[in-house]
Amino acid sequence: MDRWRGKVALVTGASVGIGAAIAKELVLQSMTVIGCARDLEKLQKVAAECKSAGHSGVFVPYKCDLSKEEEILSMFSAIKAQHKGVDVCINNAGLGHADSLLDGKTSGWKNMLDVNVLALSICTREAYQSMKERNVDDGQIININSMSGHQVFNFVETHFYTATKFAVTALTEGLRQELRGAKTHIRATCISPGLVESEFAMRFYGGDAEKAAAPFANLKALEGIDIANAVTYILSAPPHVQIGDILMAPVEQDL
């Protein structure tokens, strides 16, 4: 990780859960982390935790609604002005709504597409352009995907969400192909976790604690630090090594 000391990483959805864990780990590794989310207060809490822990890096909170392109572009302009640009982009932000294909709400479908697919693509494009204009040839783009990006589970409430994660799988492979075509050594990787202990399930089920807890009843779920460790593994790989996808799950969960 020494070559990343002082480099700039953007982590989307950094206020809680997986995103916060990744951000803290990268700050520990002496990186400057731009953490974005809609909840500035939670981001500031992460910043305070990093500072009190005495980590050598720095966490910079940035309020951004990823469903709005103008806010994403404004964020990248601010990063350019204040930090020159992005060296690592971690597209972690994602959300789900329990809206099935037969009777789901269009608003929920659009929201999932806006954040899980379009925001990821916009951040990827802007991160690449940031690297290109500064002649960064060894940057890294990491998409936090899901096991649902590789198989369709028989849970009707997750089917549209699954479609957005299949899109992430396709977008990551397409990105790898385009990066090769551009003759750059910037790398693109997916991390596809199974069940992770986070706020995702509670939000997915609209605050229904019973439904949110059910999938976790008979297993030890992954924790945010597990995903963060996968991120540092990817970043620690030598520049000539391309890691395609890391599929990880609790031991009790089928891959």
PyMOL commands that set and color helices and strands:
alter all, ss='L'
color gray80, all
select helices_A, chain A and resi 2-4+17-28+40-52+69-83+106-133+147-149+156-181+200-204+209-216+224-236
alter helices_A, ss='H'
color red, helices_A
select strands_A, chain A and resi 8-12+32-37+58-63+88-91+140-144+187-193+245-248
alter strands_A, ss='S'
color yellow, strands_A
deselect
rebuild
show_as cartoon
